[in-house]
Amino acid sequence: MIKNFLKEHPIHKRLAPRFDILFLMRPTLFLSVWVMVVIGMSAAQMHYNDSPLWISGFSLQTLIIFIGLTFVCSSAFILNQITDQESDRVNNKLFLVGKYISEEKSQNIAKYLLIAGLIALLIFNWFSAMIASLIYLIWGILYSSAPFNWKSRPLLGWLANSIVGILLFVLGWGIVLKNHQSSPLIPFDISMVYLLFPYALSFSSVALITTLPDLKGDNSSGDRTFPIVFGKSLTLIISLIFIIIAFFAALKNVDPIASTATIVSLPFFFFAFFRRLEKDILRAIRYPIFILNFFVLSIYPWLFFPIALTFYISKYYYWHRFDLHYPAFIIDPDNNA
């Protein structure tokens, strides 16, 4: 009865548009952002405190840092949507900018989110504010905005996303190290590089193949992304190699999260490489993100609540707003938001 009400009642068609501004922020992308920060936190905990499992203490400061970072990243996501309108239209992606929310209003929302996010971060953690500023510089300005437009360049677009993955890990590392007794002014340790390496490769691998489903639109809009310039085959083989190297690097680091997540994700990259079907590529993009989030819950169980909330609100919104089953574990190329 409750399921039928949530799925079929006509009132939801009137309620769903009220969430347009929230989904302008691209909340499903938060799952990739949050998990890398938490991984950085867990790596620092494992290295300095030798207690990486089931860290259930609640910290208001950490919550505010996550909210501030989410606002900053959302601002960058909105700018990306503004500049990608033509490409998204060709790729039949859902685009709120221009159709449901004016471009001017979208720009104002992005500006307010950026200001609010940076203020929150500056108040609670100056290092996090610095890292978030760099993330916005890369994702919001260099990646999306003229005259840079790194997203339309084969190596720079991939490099931008890879660097952001590293910065998210460093931000998480800094959150933990800031509370460590022997913490330096700049929370950096060479051991961080070794622990970061498998996660950076995994993030870079997924970031690279996210360009494959957008080939048609990127090509029509004149973007020269990695697969357009170097081909689908090279894109898939590099992505697969990165995951394999990440697995062995995680074993060398004696990192149970990275080694387990990469070995469980590896079959999806093999399928994507050998079959090269769109559904296999989408699986290689989405499933590893879910798998890493799933295993990370054994470290920070508090992450379950924003993940679950994001997942189910997104399903509600996309179903009642656009008649799409998204996000979903059953991959259907036609349900690609």
Sequence and secondary structure as in RCSB ss.txt:
>XXXX:A:sequence
MIKNFLKEHPIHKRLAPRFDILFLMRPTLFLSVWVMVVIGMSAAQMHYNDSPLWISGFSLQTLIIFIGLTFVCSS
AFILNQITDQESDRVNNKLFLVGKYISEEKSQNIAKYLLIAGLIALLIFNWFSAMIASLIYLIWGILYSSAPFNW
KSRPLLGWLANSIVGILLFVLGWGIVLKNHQSSPLIPFDISMVYLLFPYALSFSSVALITTLPDLKGDNSSGDRT
FPIVFGKSLTLIISLIFIIIAFFAALKNVDPIASTATIVSLPFFFFAFFRRLEKDILRAIRYPIFILNFFVLSIY
PWLFFPIALTFYISKYYYWHRFDLHYPAFIIDPDNNA
>XXXX:A:secstr
 HHHHHHH THHHHHGGGGHHHHHT GGGHHHHHHHHHHHHHHHHHHHTS  S      HHHHHHHHHHHHHHHH
HHHHHHHHTHHHHHHTT    BTTTB HHHHHHHHHHHHHHHHHHHHHH HHHHHHHHHHHIIIIIITTSTTT G
GGSHHHHHHHHHHHHHHHHHHHHHHHHTTSTT  SS   HHHHHHHHHHHHHHHHHHHHTTSTTHHHHHHTT   
HHHHH HHHHHHHHHHHHHHHHHHHHHHT HHHHHHHHHHHHHHHHHHHH  HHHHHHHHHHHHHHHHHHHTTT 
GGGHHHHHHHHHHHHHHHHHHH    S SS  TTS  
